[in-house]
Amino acid sequence: MIPFKSSFINYSDQGQGHVIVLLHGYLETNEIWSDFAKDLSKSFRVISIDIPGHGLSGKISEIHTMDLLAEAVDEVIKNLAITEIFLVGHSMGGYVIQAYLANYRTKVSGICLFHSTPFADNEEKKANRDKEIELVKQGRQEILFNNNVPKGFATDNLIRFSNKVEWAKKVAATCQPDGIIALLKGMKIRPDRQALLKETNVPILFILGKKDNYIPYEMMYSIGNRSSRGEILTLENSGHMGFLEEPGLCLEALKSFVMQCM
């Protein structure tokens, strides 16, 4: 754990070799990567960060903009004296990665957008963020955990992965209310990054779930195809949680892609 602004950033560090940084999604902590990070650390040095506002990383501002969160990630990297990283971001973590790429390009060997998009929130999405903020302010955040977490899995995977769904709810329940609100406010105002992904010369691995309830598969497939150095992994039997639903495929694809970037 290291100090950052008015709080601290928590992270785990395991393995040796080329550095991969894992950034979790909304209503998650670095614990969500536990099994995936352990397997990945057999081949690489893996740093899993609690994004400020979630896990053991505290709230640092009323609004956690993606640029501010990218700065927090860079603080960890500087503290560990690391000069080059490969970034993996799940959902909201992917938004942070894109901000990091925009601000710290020379430190990035490649990125993986794990069920994430470059789009800014539309008006409907912004309204939904506001509704979630009100629920949290009312102390009713368990509604978010019970609704959002199961939706992350493919509908036809809910029974088979019922234990993982319940575990992911427990991880979500550890997130502090003020941190949830700060992150919702930050996601609501994030910029569109389509041009960044299209024009960058940094290699990008897009991992897409064919049964994703949050992100239309066809929409992100077209984004991946437009990227000058993009590769696409389609998970036929996953929703928004491919590292839990089809971990083996994800691990092999990611390891191979990172090796290419090296």
PyMOL commands that set and color helices and strands:
alter all, ss='L'
color gray80, all
select helices_A, chain A and resi 30-40+66-79+92-103+105-107+123-137+142-152+155-157+162-172+177-188+194-199+217-226+242-245+247-261
alter helices_A, ss='H'
color red, helices_A
select strands_A, chain A and resi 2-4+7-9+11-14+19-23+45-49+85-90+108-114+204-209+230-235
alter strands_A, ss='S'
color yellow, strands_A
deselect
rebuild
show_as cartoon
